[in-house]
């Protein structure tokens, strides 16, 4: 299936979704708008924060420094099939031998799948490599349910393979290890988009790991699944919440809808205050930052096919500029890696196995070579 064929099918699905009312995902008790701001997940820990609330930086300023007295940050972006680049880069970086133990790791979308493994260290690289290798060996377009979308289904693809991969990446021992690291002062954050609130949300995975929730492993799986749920492609995720003593459901989708990288609200100044050593912010951007010139057919569909990726690219560029400015203001060294503009684009919106494998290997080589850039 070519990119154009897939895009046409998705656009046709979207048009009919607007007039179809059957076979849609239903929430029995979706939270009413007037209670959105006070919805919570009841636990003995605070588990989540609004991604646009500047109080977040003050709450989470107590990050334990590494042995060198500094705090190293890693941010993993969204990017869908381009996540093969980040996975390869991380494994190659480990092989180079100078990948630090990060005190703070954040991830959105496909970056949310990688974040727990990176947080736990290079000894989890094999798990990361195996999962992404398995995903690159499958033709994802084969499972696309465009017919179902025509009749009102909430997505064109099942998220079952993604959920299976998430369960392989984060099992109970991994979650226990995340909790142990959290108690030592390290932090792991994952971003989703709360569609009811129309706001970004930050989940403190370490706090969930040490909480008294009975089904915390499944909650972590659902949060990461929600962070990868590209609207229209994968179904949204309904999460159980409480408000005013009543039970409701919240609708969460891909964190990349609101931001391509998790932006630390309030900046990094509170985090780095009174630290010694060089503080660094590393960003692995699973996408192309530079402009990619191309000939565009002058038709409504072709223009849309070109405009949507351009929109997402410039959202990502804007987010990177925000990160760079926040890093400079706090005195952090900023390091970025991204897919170069001359890497061939996939012929399929879902990425064929050969292209995904090539991108993984390219990222692996870049990680081994230490190909970082400063903005």
RODO-2510 file (C-alpha; in nm, 4 decimals, decimal comma):
residues 375
     n   res          X          Y          Z
     1     x     0,0000     0,0000     0,0000
     2     x     0,1464     0,3335    -0,1023
     3     x     0,1380     0,6481     0,1079
     4     x    -0,1103     0,8106    -0,1318
     5     x    -0,3422     0,5089    -0,1276
     6     x    -0,3385     0,4949     0,2516
     7     x    -0,3933     0,8684     0,2815
     8     x    -0,6874     0,8588     0,0412
     9     x    -0,8435     0,5761     0,2384
    10     x    -0,7968     0,7604     0,5660
    11     x    -0,9440     1,0798     0,4235
    12     x    -1,2403     0,8898     0,2816
    13     x    -1,2899     0,7254     0,6198
    14     x    -1,2753     1,0586     0,7970
    15     x    -1,5369     1,2071     0,5669
    16     x    -1,7829     0,9265     0,6301
    17     x    -1,7073     0,9145     1,0006
    18     x    -1,8567     1,2604     1,0239
    19     x    -2,1981     1,1339     0,9092
    20     x    -2,1903     0,7836     1,0547
    21     x    -2,3249     0,7017     1,3996
    22     x    -2,2827     0,3262     1,4189
    23     x    -2,0014     0,0961     1,5380
    24     x    -1,8273     0,3737     1,7296
    25     x    -1,6329     0,3354     2,0532
    26     x    -1,8667     0,4238     2,3361
    27     x    -1,7946     0,5426     2,6882
    28     x    -2,0603     0,4489     2,9408
    29     x    -1,9675     0,7279     3,1821
    30     x    -1,7470     0,9766     3,0012
    31     x    -1,6637     1,2637     3,2328
    32     x    -1,8842     1,5730     3,1892
    33     x    -1,7070     1,8973     3,0877
    34     x    -1,7781     2,0716     3,4189
    35     x    -1,5839     1,8036     3,6111
    36     x    -1,2851     1,7662     3,3773
    37     x    -1,0579     1,9942     3,5816
    38     x    -1,1052     1,7999     3,9064
    39     x    -1,0914     1,4431     3,7774
    40     x    -0,8285     1,2279     3,9447
    41     x    -0,7084     0,8725     3,9923
    42     x    -0,7436     0,7835     4,3589
    43     x    -0,4157     0,6625     4,5089
    44     x    -0,1751     0,7372     4,7912
    45     x     0,0508     0,9209     4,5429
    46     x    -0,0196     1,2021     4,3015
    47     x     0,0144     1,0316     3,9645
    48     x    -0,0325     1,2990     3,6985
    49     x    -0,0102     1,6697     3,6171
    50     x    -0,1361     1,9042     3,3511
    51     x     0,1294     1,9485     3,0864
    52     x     0,0659     2,3224     3,0645
    53     x     0,0706     2,3937     3,4398
    54     x     0,3895     2,5802     3,5368
    55     x     0,3583     2,4609     3,8955
    56     x     0,4893     2,1268     3,7737
    57     x     0,8509     2,2472     3,7815
    58     x     0,8230     2,3525     4,1455
    59     x     0,6639     2,0237     4,2478
    60     x     0,9286     1,8151     4,0745
    61     x     1,2386     2,0174     4,1521
    62     x     1,3767     1,7584     4,3944
    63     x     1,5599     1,5392     4,1462
    64     x     1,8537     1,3470     4,2865
    65     x     2,1776     1,4284     4,0972
    66     x     2,4020     1,1621     3,9508
    67     x     2,7436     1,0673     4,0916
    68     x     2,8986     1,3690     3,9153
    69     x     2,6596     1,6073     4,0913
    70     x     2,4759     1,6870     3,7669
    71     x     2,1341     1,5922     3,6362
    72     x     2,1117     1,4463     3,2849
    73     x     1,7811     1,4703     3,0982
    74     x     1,6634     1,2700     2,7968
    75     x     1,3565     1,3555     2,5913
    76     x     1,2194     1,1073     2,3363
    77     x     0,9817     1,2465     2,0760
    78     x     0,6854     1,0998     1,8951
    79     x     0,7132     1,0038     1,5316
    80     x     0,5246     0,6791     1,4698
    81     x     0,7196     0,4536     1,2341
    82     x     1,0172     0,6888     1,2659
    83     x     1,0649     0,5491     1,6167
    84     x     1,2868     0,2865     1,4548
    85     x     1,5502     0,5606     1,4326
    86     x     1,5411     0,6359     1,8060
    87     x     1,5476     0,2693     1,9036
    88     x     1,8504     0,2085     1,6832
    89     x     2,0241     0,5220     1,8091
    90     x     1,9819     0,4216     2,1727
    91     x     2,1217     0,0724     2,1170
    92     x     2,4149     0,2158     1,9203
    93     x     2,4771     0,4755     2,1898
    94     x     2,4992     0,2007     2,4497
    95     x     2,7510     0,0151     2,2346
    96     x     2,9588     0,3320     2,2077
    97     x     2,9928     0,3095     2,5844
    98     x     2,9205     0,6651     2,6959
    99     x     2,5425     0,6645     2,7407
   100     x     2,4756     0,8172     3,0831
   101     x     2,2289     0,7036     3,3461
   102     x     1,9619     0,9678     3,3049
   103     x     1,8086     1,1238     3,6115
   104     x     1,5006     1,2366     3,4146
   105     x     1,3570     1,0601     3,1073
   106     x     1,0468     1,1785     2,9218
   107     x     0,8629     1,0242     2,6289
   108     x     0,5658     1,0913     2,4055
   109     x     0,3959     0,8577     2,1582
   110     x     0,6529     0,6074     2,0259
   111     x     0,9009     0,7777     2,2603
   112     x     0,6778     0,6693     2,5496
   113     x     0,7383     0,3055     2,4521
   114     x     1,1148     0,3541     2,4588
   115     x     1,1349     0,5734     2,7687
   116     x     1,0978     0,3026     3,0381
   117     x     1,3723     0,0890     2,8811
   118     x     1,6127     0,3822     2,8530
   119     x     1,5315     0,4862     3,2090
   120     x     1,6277     0,1389     3,3342
   121     x     1,9597     0,1368     3,1498
   122     x     2,1502    -0,0402     2,8699
   123     x     2,0830    -0,3886     3,0110
   124     x     1,7258    -0,3424     2,8775
   125     x     1,8486    -0,2621     2,5246
   126     x     1,7984    -0,6189     2,4063
   127     x     1,4303    -0,5990     2,5004
   128     x     1,4019    -0,2709     2,3118
   129     x     1,5847    -0,4128     2,0108
   130     x     1,3745    -0,7280     1,9967
   131     x     1,0437    -0,5416     2,0164
   132     x     1,1330    -0,2957     1,7425
   133     x     1,2867    -0,5715     1,5312
   134     x     0,9610    -0,7672     1,5511
   135     x     0,7583    -0,4600     1,4623
   136     x     0,9799    -0,3870     1,1616
   137     x     0,9315    -0,7413     1,0342
   138     x     0,5541    -0,6996     1,0061
   139     x     0,3606    -0,5184     0,7354
   140     x     0,1386    -0,3020     0,9548
   141     x    -0,0830    -0,1974     0,6632
   142     x    -0,2088    -0,5574     0,6365
   143     x    -0,4151    -0,5066     0,9503
   144     x    -0,5700    -0,1769     0,8437
   145     x    -0,9493    -0,1822     0,8777
   146     x    -1,0501     0,0879     0,6328
   147     x    -1,3873    -0,0774     0,5715
   148     x    -1,4696    -0,0602     0,9422
   149     x    -1,3720     0,3061     0,9494
   150     x    -1,6173     0,3740     0,6685
   151     x    -1,8961     0,2566     0,8997
   152     x    -1,7984     0,4601     1,2023
   153     x    -1,5239     0,2576     1,3711
   154     x    -1,2988     0,4774     1,5877
   155     x    -0,9827     0,3731     1,4005
   156     x    -0,8511     0,2003     1,0913
   157     x    -0,6096    -0,0273     1,2799
   158     x    -0,6144    -0,2419     1,5902
   159     x    -0,3768    -0,1424     1,8687
   160     x    -0,3412    -0,5040     1,9860
   161     x     0,0135    -0,5456     1,8407
   162     x     0,1208    -0,2214     2,0073
   163     x    -0,0251    -0,3277     2,3416
   164     x     0,1509    -0,6631     2,3116
   165     x     0,4812    -0,4834     2,2501
   166     x     0,4222    -0,2543     2,5493
   167     x     0,3537    -0,5542     2,7735
   168     x     0,6787    -0,7120     2,6575
   169     x     0,8734    -0,3950     2,7267
   170     x     0,7242    -0,3189     3,0684
   171     x     0,6565    -0,6264     3,2797
   172     x     0,6193    -0,6404     3,6579
   173     x     0,9954    -0,6683     3,7317
   174     x     1,0587    -0,3663     3,5064
   175     x     0,7891    -0,1652     3,6849
   176     x     0,9372    -0,2641     4,0219
   177     x     1,2778    -0,1425     3,9025
   178     x     1,1229     0,1871     3,7915
   179     x     0,9711     0,2252     4,1368
   180     x     1,3061     0,1581     4,3055
   181     x     1,4720     0,4244     4,0885
   182     x     1,1895     0,6668     4,1688
   183     x     1,2525     0,6231     4,5412
   184     x     1,6157     0,7218     4,4797
   185     x     1,5084     1,0503     4,3211
   186     x     1,5045     0,9699     3,9490
   187     x     1,1976     1,0469     3,7387
   188     x     1,0201     0,8925     3,4390
   189     x     0,7445     1,0936     3,2703
   190     x     0,5103     0,9998     2,9840
   191     x     0,2823     1,2427     2,8023
   192     x    -0,0693     1,1880     2,6663
   193     x    -0,3376     1,4209     2,5334
   194     x    -0,6543     1,4405     2,7440
   195     x    -0,9176     1,4959     2,4748
   196     x    -1,1936     1,5781     2,7234
   197     x    -0,9843     1,8622     2,8633
   198     x    -0,8115     1,9410     2,5316
   199     x    -0,4849     1,9635     2,7272
   200     x    -0,1553     1,7751     2,7520
   201     x    -0,1097     1,5504     3,0550
   202     x     0,2101     1,4298     3,2232
   203     x     0,2097     1,0930     3,3977
   204     x     0,4627     1,0178     3,6716
   205     x     0,5338     0,6508     3,5985
   206     x     0,7601     0,6087     3,9016
   207     x     0,4882     0,7391     4,1326
   208     x     0,2455     0,4890     3,9826
   209     x     0,5019     0,2117     4,0357
   210     x     0,5227     0,2779     4,4110
   211     x     0,1545     0,3583     4,4604
   212     x    -0,1077     0,1422     4,6282
   213     x    -0,3100     0,0973     4,3093
   214     x    -0,4080    -0,2697     4,2686
   215     x    -0,3772    -0,2710     3,8889
   216     x    -0,0865    -0,0303     3,8413
   217     x     0,0949    -0,2386     3,5785
   218     x    -0,2132    -0,2402     3,3578
   219     x    -0,2541     0,1349     3,4123
   220     x     0,1026     0,1957     3,2941
   221     x     0,0335    -0,0176     2,9864
   222     x    -0,2829     0,1811     2,9119
   223     x    -0,1052     0,5156     2,9568
   224     x     0,1713     0,4222     2,7136
   225     x    -0,0883     0,2798     2,4751
   226     x    -0,2815     0,6078     2,4931
   227     x     0,0356     0,8035     2,4255
   228     x     0,0795     0,6082     2,0996
   229     x    -0,2867     0,6262     1,9932
   230     x    -0,2745     0,8432     1,6804
   231     x    -0,6370     0,9608     1,6352
   232     x    -0,8102     0,7893     1,3449
   233     x    -0,5304     0,5343     1,3042
   234     x    -0,5471     0,3658     1,6468
   235     x    -0,8438     0,3674     1,8862
   236     x    -0,8361     0,6091     2,1805
   237     x    -0,7904     0,4803     2,5351
   238     x    -1,0525     0,5217     2,8073
   239     x    -0,9049     0,5640     3,1562
   240     x    -1,1029     0,5308     3,4795
   241     x    -1,1107     0,8465     3,6957
   242     x    -1,3073     0,9864     3,9886
   243     x    -1,4663     1,3254     4,0467
   244     x    -1,6958     1,4326     4,3303
   245     x    -1,7108     1,0744     4,4518
   246     x    -1,8357     0,9400     4,1188
   247     x    -1,6670     0,7130     3,8644
   248     x    -1,6118     0,8323     3,5077
   249     x    -1,3967     0,7648     3,2031
   250     x    -1,1504     0,9993     3,0334
   251     x    -1,0553     0,9873     2,6665
   252     x    -0,6778     0,9908     2,6027
   253     x    -0,4878     0,9853     2,2738
   254     x    -0,1408     1,0407     2,1322
   255     x     0,0640     1,2926     2,3281
   256     x     0,1889     1,4203     1,9916
   257     x    -0,1488     1,5837     1,9284
   258     x    -0,0539     1,8625     2,1702
   259     x     0,3282     1,8450     2,1613
   260     x     0,5843     1,6400     1,9719
   261     x     0,8176     1,6306     2,2728
   262     x     0,7238     1,6539     2,6382
   263     x     0,7775     2,0180     2,7301
   264     x     0,8662     2,0541     3,0973
   265     x     0,6099     2,3180     3,2048
   266     x     0,7814     2,5965     3,3936
   267     x     1,1202     2,5153     3,2427
   268     x     1,4278     2,3577     3,4004
   269     x     1,5554     2,6314     3,6288
   270     x     1,4025     2,4852     3,9441
   271     x     1,5497     2,1470     3,8534
   272     x     1,9091     2,2666     3,8060
   273     x     1,9300     2,5191     4,0887
   274     x     2,2299     2,4607     4,3176
   275     x     2,3602     2,1725     4,1039
   276     x     2,7280     2,1280     4,0255
   277     x     2,8783     1,9922     3,7051
   278     x     2,7512     2,0298     3,3499
   279     x     2,3792     1,9636     3,3208
   280     x     2,2742     1,8231     2,9813
   281     x     1,9458     1,7900     2,7957
   282     x     1,9562     1,5249     2,5225
   283     x     1,6744     1,5073     2,2678
   284     x     1,6166     1,2148     2,0315
   285     x     1,3746     1,3439     1,7686
   286     x     1,2108     1,0641     1,5716
   287     x     1,1532     1,2724     1,2626
   288     x     1,3074     1,5099     1,0120
   289     x     1,3659     1,8630     1,1366
   290     x     1,5037     2,0135     0,8150
   291     x     1,2793     2,1092     0,5228
   292     x     1,2428     1,8421     0,2525
   293     x     1,1769     2,0019    -0,0886
   294     x     0,9513     1,8108    -0,3266
   295     x     0,7328     1,8600    -0,6330
   296     x     0,3670     1,8817    -0,5309
   297     x     0,0723     1,8101    -0,7561
   298     x    -0,1798     2,0941    -0,7478
   299     x    -0,4915     1,9125    -0,6326
   300     x    -0,6872     1,9238    -0,3093
   301     x    -0,5778     1,5760    -0,1982
   302     x    -0,2109     1,6220    -0,2920
   303     x    -0,2008     1,9577    -0,1179
   304     x    -0,3492     1,8035     0,1964
   305     x    -0,1033     1,5126     0,1820
   306     x     0,1800     1,7650     0,1746
   307     x     0,0285     2,0092     0,4249
   308     x    -0,0394     1,7659     0,7123
   309     x     0,3207     1,6378     0,7430
   310     x     0,4402     1,9971     0,7072
   311     x     0,2112     2,1044     0,9910
   312     x     0,3453     1,8272     1,2162
   313     x     0,7043     1,9060     1,1188
   314     x     0,6710     2,2698     1,2164
   315     x     0,4940     2,1802     1,5400
   316     x     0,7965     1,9642     1,6169
   317     x     1,0377     2,2406     1,5205
   318     x     0,8511     2,4856     1,7407
   319     x     0,8616     2,2416     2,0331
   320     x     1,2368     2,1906     1,9844
   321     x     1,2869     2,5663     1,9844
   322     x     1,0960     2,5850     2,3130
   323     x     1,3161     2,3128     2,4611
   324     x     1,6304     2,4831     2,3376
   325     x     1,5259     2,8179     2,4859
   326     x     1,4332     2,6563     2,8184
   327     x     1,7686     2,4758     2,8277
   328     x     1,9633     2,7937     2,7554
   329     x     1,7717     2,9850     3,0214
   330     x     1,8559     2,7187     3,2783
   331     x     2,2166     2,6803     3,1667
   332     x     2,1718     2,3286     3,0299
   333     x     2,3844     2,1990     2,7447
   334     x     2,1444     2,1073     2,4616
   335     x     2,2109     1,8077     2,2351
   336     x     1,9811     1,6967     1,9525
   337     x     1,9726     1,4098     1,7053
   338     x     1,7139     1,3714     1,4288
   339     x     1,6629     1,1900     1,0999
   340     x     1,8465     1,3761     0,8211
   341     x     1,6406     1,5216     0,5383
   342     x     1,8207     1,3089     0,2793
   343     x     1,7095     0,9775     0,4330
   344     x     1,4550     0,8268     0,1870
   345     x     1,0907     0,8595     0,2852
   346     x     0,8794     0,5482     0,3310
   347     x     0,6591     0,4508     0,0377
   348     x     0,3922     0,3453     0,2888
   349     x     0,2351     0,5505     0,5660
   350     x     0,2762     0,2413     0,7859
   351     x     0,6370     0,1734     0,6888
   352     x     0,7331    -0,1445     0,5055
   353     x     0,9677    -0,3888     0,6840
   354     x     1,2659    -0,3121     0,4616
   355     x     1,2405     0,0627     0,5151
   356     x     1,1941     0,0252     0,8917
   357     x     1,4956    -0,2038     0,9156
   358     x     1,7067     0,0420     0,7160
   359     x     1,6011     0,3285     0,9441
   360     x     1,6815     0,1246     1,2557
   361     x     2,0273     0,0451     1,1207
   362     x     2,0838     0,4104     1,0283
   363     x     1,9930     0,5152     1,3818
   364     x     2,2175     0,2447     1,5219
   365     x     2,5142     0,3754     1,3222
   366     x     2,4370     0,7340     1,4272
   367     x     2,4257     0,6307     1,7938
   368     x     2,7576     0,4462     1,7722
   369     x     2,9149     0,7470     1,6020
   370     x     2,7736     0,9931     1,8578
   371     x     2,6098     1,2140     1,5966
   372     x     2,4716     1,5004     1,8058
   373     x     2,4013     1,8515     1,6965
   374     x     2,3533     2,1771     1,8850
   375     x     2,0830     2,4198     1,7768
***
